[in-house]
């Protein structure tokens, strides 16, 4: 295999590991938020906050705005499911 390609693929692998680590950290924080919401009798879903997160992500990303919105919507749906546990 071409050495340049091998090096770049290794960089992708490192980045993927960082992405997963950060997602795991976000999920763990969501679980803590879920515990606080449960203790205080608050609903898991907060549409205003969710809209704010998605809007900020799309605004602050160099990625396609629609893709960023879909990505963060998916992440938040998973985190809300985890908050319910």
N, CA, C and O atoms as a Tinker XYZ file with bonds, in Angstrom:
   340  protein
     1  N      0.858000   -1.189000    0.000000    73     2
     2  CA     0.000000    0.000000    0.000000    64     1     3
     3  C      0.894000    1.240000    0.000000    63     2     4     5
     4  O      1.970000    1.246000    0.599000    81     3
     5  N      0.451000    2.240000   -0.651000    73     3     6
     6  CA     1.151000    3.511000   -0.710000    64     5     7
     7  C      1.353000    4.065000    0.706000    63     6     8     9
     8  O      0.412000    4.089000    1.500000    81     7
     9  N      2.545000    4.499000    1.017000    73     7    10
    10  CA     2.861000    4.988000    2.373000    64     9    11
    11  C      2.065000    6.232000    2.743000    63    10    12    13
    12  O      1.637000    6.377000    3.888000    81    11
    13  N      1.865000    7.127000    1.786000    73    11    14
    14  CA     1.086000    8.335000    2.068000    64    13    15
    15  C     -0.346000    7.969000    2.428000    63    14    16    17
    16  O     -0.915000    8.509000    3.377000    81    15
    17  N     -0.921000    7.053000    1.667000    73    15    18
    18  CA    -2.284000    6.602000    1.938000    64    17    19
    19  C     -2.361000    5.900000    3.291000    63    18    20    21
    20  O     -3.311000    6.106000    4.046000    81    19
    21  N     -1.381000    5.088000    3.590000    73    19    22
    22  CA    -1.334000    4.381000    4.876000    64    21    23
    23  C     -1.283000    5.380000    6.037000    63    22    24    25
    24  O     -1.970000    5.212000    7.044000    81    23
    25  N     -0.464000    6.414000    5.881000    73    23    26
    26  CA    -0.333000    7.448000    6.914000    64    25    27
    27  C     -1.658000    8.200000    7.103000    63    26    28    29
    28  O     -2.075000    8.459000    8.232000    81    27
    29  N     -2.306000    8.541000    6.001000    73    27    30
    30  CA    -3.573000    9.266000    6.080000    64    29    31
    31  C     -4.675000    8.403000    6.707000    63    30    32    33
    32  O     -5.497000    8.906000    7.473000    81    31
    33  N     -4.691000    7.128000    6.386000    73    31    34
    34  CA    -5.677000    6.234000    6.991000    64    33    35
    35  C     -5.447000    6.078000    8.486000    63    34    36    37
    36  O     -6.396000    5.960000    9.262000    81    35
    37  N     -4.200000    6.079000    8.878000    73    35    38
    38  CA    -3.881000    6.018000   10.306000    64    37    39
    39  C     -4.395000    7.278000   11.014000    63    38    40    41
    40  O     -4.883000    7.210000   12.142000    81    39
    41  N     -4.280000    8.413000   10.345000    73    39    42
    42  CA    -4.804000    9.677000   10.892000    64    41    43
    43  C     -6.324000    9.612000   11.021000    63    42    44    45
    44  O     -6.874000   10.071000   12.022000    81    43
    45  N     -7.003000    9.055000   10.037000    73    43    46
    46  CA    -8.461000    8.875000   10.107000    64    45    47
    47  C     -8.824000    7.998000   11.307000    63    46    48    49
    48  O     -9.768000    8.297000   12.038000    81    47
    49  N     -8.073000    6.920000   11.502000    73    47    50
    50  CA    -8.332000    6.023000   12.638000    64    49    51
    51  C     -8.185000    6.764000   13.965000    63    50    52    53
    52  O     -8.984000    6.560000   14.879000    81    51
    53  N     -7.180000    7.615000   14.077000    73    51    54
    54  CA    -6.966000    8.398000   15.297000    64    53    55
    55  C     -8.125000    9.373000   15.520000    63    54    56    57
    56  O     -8.628000    9.506000   16.635000    81    55
    57  N     -8.534000   10.041000   14.464000    73    55    58
    58  CA    -9.647000   10.996000   14.553000    64    57    59
    59  C    -10.940000   10.271000   14.942000    63    58    60    61
    60  O    -11.693000   10.751000   15.790000    81    59
    61  N    -11.192000    9.118000   14.324000    73    59    62
    62  CA   -12.395000    8.342000   14.659000    64    61    63
    63  C    -12.409000    7.964000   16.141000    63    62    64    65
    64  O    -13.455000    8.019000   16.788000    81    63
    65  N    -11.258000    7.584000   16.671000    73    63    66
    66  CA   -11.170000    7.228000   18.093000    64    65    67
    67  C    -11.493000    8.440000   18.967000    63    66    68    69
    68  O    -12.160000    8.307000   19.993000    81    67
    69  N    -11.026000    9.614000   18.565000    73    67    70
    70  CA   -11.326000   10.837000   19.323000    64    69    71
    71  C    -12.813000   11.164000   19.263000    63    70    72    73
    72  O    -13.415000   11.532000   20.273000    81    71
    73  N    -13.402000   11.030000   18.082000    73    71    74
    74  CA   -14.835000   11.292000   17.930000    64    73    75
    75  C    -15.635000   10.374000   18.854000    63    74    76    77
    76  O    -16.529000   10.829000   19.567000    81    75
    77  N    -15.312000    9.093000   18.837000    73    75    78
    78  CA   -16.033000    8.143000   19.693000    64    77    79
    79  C    -15.848000    8.456000   21.168000    63    78    80    81
    80  O    -16.795000    8.362000   21.949000    81    79
    81  N    -14.652000    8.823000   21.547000    73    79    82
    82  CA   -14.395000    9.175000   22.941000    64    81    83
    83  C    -15.236000   10.380000   23.366000    63    82    84    85
    84  O    -15.810000   10.386000   24.455000    81    83
    85  N    -15.306000   11.379000   22.521000    73    83    86
    86  CA   -16.110000   12.569000   22.836000    64    85    87
    87  C    -17.604000   12.240000   22.873000    63    86    88    89
    88  O    -18.331000   12.760000   23.720000    81    87
    89  N    -18.064000   11.383000   21.964000    73    87    90
    90  CA   -19.473000   10.974000   21.998000    64    89    91
    91  C    -19.794000   10.208000   23.270000    63    90    92    93
    92  O    -20.855000   10.398000   23.865000    81    91
    93  N    -18.875000    9.339000   23.689000    73    91    94
    94  CA   -19.075000    8.601000   24.935000    64    93    95
    95  C    -19.144000    9.562000   26.122000    63    94    96    97
    96  O    -19.951000    9.369000   27.032000    81    95
    97  N    -18.310000   10.583000   26.114000    73    95    98
    98  CA   -18.327000   11.589000   27.181000    64    97    99
    99  C    -19.648000   12.354000   27.173000    63    98   100   101
   100  O    -20.208000   12.641000   28.231000    81    99
   101  N    -20.144000   12.683000   25.984000    73    99   102
   102  CA   -21.419000   13.396000   25.878000    64   101   103
   103  C    -22.560000   12.542000   26.410000    63   102   104   105
   104  O    -23.429000   13.038000   27.126000    81   103
   105  N    -22.559000   11.260000   26.061000    73   103   106
   106  CA   -23.610000   10.346000   26.527000    64   105   107
   107  C    -23.566000   10.223000   28.047000    63   106   108   109
   108  O    -24.612000   10.236000   28.695000    81   107
   109  N    -22.395000   10.106000   28.611000    73   107   110
   110  CA   -22.270000   10.006000   30.074000    64   109   111
   111  C    -22.809000   11.268000   30.745000    63   110   112   113
   112  O    -23.478000   11.186000   31.775000    81   111
   113  N    -22.522000   12.422000   30.171000    73   111   114
   114  CA   -23.053000   13.678000   30.716000    64   113   115
   115  C    -24.566000   13.721000   30.571000    63   114   116   117
   116  O    -25.260000   14.197000   31.469000    81   115
   117  N    -25.083000   13.232000   29.460000    73   115   118
   118  CA   -26.542000   13.176000   29.262000    64   117   119
   119  C    -27.196000   12.293000   30.312000    63   118   120   121
   120  O    -28.275000   12.613000   30.810000    81   119
   121  N    -26.554000   11.190000   30.650000    73   119   122
   122  CA   -27.094000   10.312000   31.703000    64   121   123
   123  C    -27.174000   11.062000   33.036000    63   122   124   125
   124  O    -28.152000   10.924000   33.772000    81   123
   125  N    -26.158000   11.845000   33.340000    73   123   126
   126  CA   -26.157000   12.643000   34.578000    64   125   127
   127  C    -27.274000   13.680000   34.543000    63   126   128   129
   128  O    -27.957000   13.910000   35.541000    81   127
   129  N    -27.448000   14.301000   33.378000    73   127   130
   130  CA   -28.536000   15.270000   33.224000    64   129   131
   131  C    -29.884000   14.571000   33.431000    63   130   132   133
   132  O    -30.783000   15.114000   34.073000    81   131
   133  N    -30.010000   13.373000   32.884000    73   131   134
   134  CA   -31.245000   12.612000   33.060000    64   133   135
   135  C    -31.546000   12.339000   34.515000    63   134   136   137
   136  O    -32.698000   12.407000   34.942000    81   135
   137  N    -30.512000   12.031000   35.279000    73   135   138
   138  CA   -30.707000   11.773000   36.715000    64   137   139
   139  C    -31.185000   13.031000   37.431000    63   138   140   141
   140  O    -32.064000   12.968000   38.291000    81   139
   141  N    -30.603000   14.170000   37.074000    73   139   142
   142  CA   -31.011000   15.442000   37.690000    64   141   143
   143  C    -32.457000   15.770000   37.306000    63   142   144   145
   144  O    -33.250000   16.177000   38.155000    81   143
   145  N    -32.794000   15.593000   36.035000    73   143   146
   146  CA   -34.163000   15.867000   35.577000    64   145   147
   147  C    -35.163000   14.963000   36.287000    63   146   148   149
   148  O    -36.240000   15.409000   36.683000    81   147
   149  N    -34.805000   13.697000   36.446000    73   147   150
   150  CA   -35.694000   12.748000   37.109000    64   149   151
   151  C    -35.908000   13.166000   38.561000    63   150   152   153
   152  O    -37.033000   13.154000   39.060000    81   151
   153  N    -34.829000   13.532000   39.225000    73   151   154
   154  CA   -34.892000   13.963000   40.628000    64   153   155
   155  C    -35.774000   15.194000   40.791000    63   154   156   157
   156  O    -36.479000   15.324000   41.792000    81   155
   157  N    -35.741000   16.089000   39.821000    73   155   158
   158  CA   -36.497000   17.338000   39.905000    64   157   159
   159  C    -37.852000   17.260000   39.213000    63   158   160   161
   160  O    -38.589000   18.245000   39.169000    81   159
   161  N    -38.181000   16.080000   38.668000    73   159   162
   162  CA   -39.472000   15.907000   38.011000    64   161   163
   163  C    -39.589000   16.644000   36.688000    63   162   164   165
   164  O    -40.689000   17.022000   36.285000    81   163
   165  N    -38.469000   16.852000   36.006000    73   163   166
   166  CA   -38.471000   17.571000   34.729000    64   165   167
   167  C    -38.548000   16.582000   33.568000    63   166   168   169
   168  O    -38.083000   15.448000   33.682000    81   167
   169  N    -39.133000   17.013000   32.455000    73   167   170
   170  CA   -39.204000   16.124000   31.292000    64   169   171
   171  C    -37.826000   15.951000   30.647000    63   170   172   173
   172  O    -36.969000   16.830000   30.731000    81   171
   173  N    -37.639000   14.815000   30.013000    73   171   174
   174  CA   -36.377000   14.549000   29.323000    64   173   175
   175  C    -36.207000   15.518000   28.161000    63   174   176   177
   176  O    -35.130000   16.081000   27.967000    81   175
   177  N    -37.261000   15.707000   27.400000    73   175   178
   178  CA   -37.190000   16.554000   26.214000    64   177   179
   179  C    -37.327000   18.033000   26.571000    63   178   180   181
   180  O    -38.187000   18.418000   27.362000    81   179
   181  N    -36.463000   18.850000   25.975000    73   179   182
   182  CA   -36.511000   20.306000   26.123000    64   181   183
   183  C    -36.360000   20.888000   24.715000    63   182   184   185
   184  O    -35.254000   21.227000   24.296000    81   183
   185  N    -37.473000   21.001000   23.991000    73   183   186
   186  CA   -37.416000   21.422000   22.589000    64   185   187
   187  C    -36.656000   22.729000   22.351000    63   186   188   189
   188  O    -35.946000   22.860000   21.355000    81   187
   189  N    -36.801000   23.686000   23.253000    73   187   190
   190  CA   -36.095000   24.959000   23.078000    64   189   191
   191  C    -34.585000   24.748000   23.145000    63   190   192   193
   192  O    -33.852000   25.289000   22.317000    81   191
   193  N    -34.112000   23.974000   24.114000    73   191   194
   194  CA   -32.685000   23.687000   24.249000    64   193   195
   195  C    -32.181000   22.891000   23.045000    63   194   196   197
   196  O    -31.099000   23.164000   22.527000    81   195
   197  N    -32.959000   21.916000   22.606000    73   195   198
   198  CA   -32.570000   21.102000   21.457000    64   197   199
   199  C    -32.408000   21.969000   20.206000    63   198   200   201
   200  O    -31.449000   21.809000   19.451000    81   199
   201  N    -33.342000   22.876000   19.997000    73   199   202
   202  CA   -33.271000   23.790000   18.852000    64   201   203
   203  C    -32.019000   24.653000   18.945000    63   202   204   205
   204  O    -31.334000   24.877000   17.946000    81   203
   205  N    -31.729000   25.131000   20.137000    73   203   206
   206  CA   -30.561000   25.975000   20.370000    64   205   207
   207  C    -29.262000   25.218000   20.040000    63   206   208   209
   208  O    -28.371000   25.759000   19.385000    81   207
   209  N    -29.166000   23.974000   20.499000    73   207   210
   210  CA   -27.973000   23.158000   20.244000    64   209   211
   211  C    -27.792000   22.927000   18.745000    63   210   212   213
   212  O    -26.687000   23.072000   18.221000    81   211
   213  N    -28.867000   22.571000   18.060000    73   211   214
   214  CA   -28.796000   22.296000   16.625000    64   213   215
   215  C    -28.442000   23.565000   15.844000    63   214   216   217
   216  O    -27.615000   23.525000   14.933000    81   215
   217  N    -29.055000   24.660000   16.193000    73   215   218
   218  CA   -28.776000   25.928000   15.516000    64   217   219
   219  C    -27.322000   26.342000   15.718000    63   218   220   221
   220  O    -26.654000   26.744000   14.765000    81   219
   221  N    -26.827000   26.245000   16.952000    73   219   222
   222  CA   -25.437000   26.609000   17.230000    64   221   223
   223  C    -24.459000   25.701000   16.491000    63   222   224   225
   224  O    -23.449000   26.170000   15.966000    81   223
   225  N    -24.754000   24.416000   16.450000    73   223   226
   226  CA   -23.871000   23.473000   15.760000    64   225   227
   227  C    -23.794000   23.817000   14.274000    63   226   228   229
   228  O    -22.704000   23.867000   13.704000    81   227
   229  N    -24.930000   24.049000   13.657000    73   227   230
   230  CA   -24.955000   24.366000   12.229000    64   229   231
   231  C    -24.255000   25.685000   11.945000    63   230   232   233
   232  O    -23.551000   25.823000   10.944000    81   231
   233  N    -24.451000   26.644000   12.826000    73   231   234
   234  CA   -23.852000   27.970000   12.634000    64   233   235
   235  C    -22.331000   27.930000   12.802000    63   234   236   237
   236  O    -21.613000   28.649000   12.107000    81   235
   237  N    -21.841000   27.100000   13.712000    73   235   238
   238  CA   -20.414000   27.083000   14.035000    64   237   239
   239  C    -19.607000   26.036000   13.276000    63   238   240   241
   240  O    -18.402000   25.908000   13.495000    81   239
   241  N    -20.247000   25.296000   12.399000    73   239   242
   242  CA   -19.563000   24.236000   11.665000    64   241   243
   243  C    -19.250000   24.674000   10.239000    63   242   244   245
   244  O    -19.988000   25.447000    9.628000    81   243
   245  N    -18.147000   24.163000    9.731000    73   243   246
   246  CA   -17.802000   24.395000    8.326000    64   245   247
   247  C    -18.442000   23.331000    7.432000    63   246   248   249
   248  O    -18.356000   23.407000    6.206000    81   247
   249  N    -19.083000   22.340000    8.056000    73   247   250
   250  CA   -19.770000   21.288000    7.307000    64   249   251
   251  C    -21.089000   21.822000    6.761000    63   250   252   253
   252  O    -21.567000   22.878000    7.176000    81   251
   253  N    -21.659000   21.085000    5.837000    73   251   254
   254  CA   -22.967000   21.416000    5.298000    64   253   255
   255  C    -23.964000   21.578000    6.452000    63   254   256   257
   256  O    -24.024000   20.738000    7.350000    81   255
   257  N    -24.729000   22.641000    6.421000    73   255   258
   258  CA   -25.642000   22.966000    7.525000    64   257   259
   259  C    -26.710000   21.885000    7.730000    63   258   260   261
   260  O    -27.005000   21.507000    8.864000    81   259
   261  N    -27.281000   21.393000    6.638000    73   259   262
   262  CA   -28.313000   20.357000    6.771000    64   261   263
   263  C    -27.726000   19.074000    7.356000    63   262   264   265
   264  O    -28.351000   18.428000    8.197000    81   263
   265  N    -26.534000   18.711000    6.914000    73   263   266
   266  CA   -25.881000   17.516000    7.451000    64   265   267
   267  C    -25.605000   17.688000    8.947000    63   266   268   269
   268  O    -25.844000   16.779000    9.741000    81   267
   269  N    -25.103000   18.857000    9.315000    73   267   270
   270  CA   -24.800000   19.122000   10.725000    64   269   271
   271  C    -26.058000   19.031000   11.577000    63   270   272   273
   272  O    -26.028000   18.469000   12.672000    81   271
   273  N    -27.149000   19.572000   11.088000    73   271   274
   274  CA   -28.416000   19.501000   11.828000    64   273   275
   275  C    -28.863000   18.054000   12.002000    63   274   276   277
   276  O    -29.279000   17.659000   13.091000    81   275
   277  N    -28.778000   17.259000   10.932000    73   275   278
   278  CA   -29.169000   15.853000   11.018000    64   277   279
   279  C    -28.268000   15.093000   11.982000    63   278   280   281
   280  O    -28.740000   14.278000   12.774000    81   279
   281  N    -26.983000   15.361000   11.910000    73   279   282
   282  CA   -26.019000   14.700000   12.788000    64   281   283
   283  C    -26.330000   14.999000   14.253000    63   282   284   285
   284  O    -26.396000   14.087000   15.077000    81   283
   285  N    -26.519000   16.273000   14.573000    73   283   286
   286  CA   -26.777000   16.637000   15.965000    64   285   287
   287  C    -28.156000   16.188000   16.427000    63   286   288   289
   288  O    -28.340000   15.870000   17.602000    81   287
   289  N    -29.110000   16.158000   15.533000    73   287   290
   290  CA   -30.418000   15.627000   15.901000    64   289   291
   291  C    -30.290000   14.151000   16.281000    63   290   292   293
   292  O    -30.880000   13.702000   17.264000    81   291
   293  N    -29.523000   13.410000   15.503000    73   291   294
   294  CA   -29.305000   11.994000   15.801000    64   293   295
   295  C    -28.584000   11.804000   17.136000    63   294   296   297
   296  O    -28.966000   10.954000   17.941000    81   295
   297  N    -27.565000   12.583000   17.356000    73   295   298
   298  CA   -26.819000   12.506000   18.621000    64   297   299
   299  C    -27.737000   12.810000   19.801000    63   298   300   301
   300  O    -27.709000   12.111000   20.814000    81   299
   301  N    -28.545000   13.848000   19.665000    73   299   302
   302  CA   -29.424000   14.227000   20.780000    64   301   303
   303  C    -30.517000   13.194000   21.012000    63   302   304   305
   304  O    -30.894000   12.953000   22.159000    81   303
   305  N    -31.030000   12.586000   19.965000    73   303   306
   306  CA   -32.031000   11.532000   20.141000    64   305   307
   307  C    -31.441000   10.370000   20.942000    63   306   308   309
   308  O    -32.082000    9.846000   21.852000    81   307
   309  N    -30.226000    9.978000   20.598000    73   307   310
   310  CA   -29.566000    8.899000   21.330000    64   309   311
   311  C    -29.348000    9.309000   22.790000    63   310   312   313
   312  O    -29.586000    8.516000   23.702000    81   311
   313  N    -28.902000   10.529000   23.005000    73   311   314
   314  CA   -28.661000   11.001000   24.373000    64   313   315
   315  C    -29.955000   11.074000   25.180000    63   314   316   317
   316  O    -29.961000   10.759000   26.370000    81   315
   317  N    -31.052000   11.487000   24.541000    73   315   318
   318  CA   -32.330000   11.507000   25.260000    64   317   319
   319  C    -32.743000   10.098000   25.649000    63   318   320   321
   320  O    -33.264000    9.889000   26.744000    81   319
   321  N    -32.522000    9.134000   24.776000    73   319   322
   322  CA   -32.821000    7.745000   25.117000    64   321   323
   323  C    -31.998000    7.314000   26.332000    63   322   324   325
   324  O    -32.499000    6.609000   27.208000    81   323
   325  N    -30.751000    7.733000   26.380000    73   323   326
   326  CA   -29.889000    7.397000   27.513000    64   325   327
   327  C    -30.326000    8.116000   28.779000    63   326   328   329
   328  O    -30.220000    7.560000   29.872000    81   327
   329  N    -30.811000    9.335000   28.648000    73   327   330
   330  CA   -31.309000   10.077000   29.819000    64   329   331
   331  C    -32.476000    9.349000   30.471000    63   330   332   333
   332  O    -32.655000    9.433000   31.686000    81   331
   333  N    -33.254000    8.651000   29.697000    73   331   334
   334  CA   -34.449000    7.957000   30.212000    64   333   335
   335  C    -34.102000    6.725000   31.032000    63   334   336   337
   336  O    -34.936000    6.224000   31.786000    81   335
   337  N    -32.878000    6.234000   30.888000    73   335   338
   338  CA   -32.495000    4.996000   31.578000    64   337   339
   339  C    -32.246000    5.225000   33.053000    63   338   340
   340  O    -31.915000    4.285000   33.776000    81   339
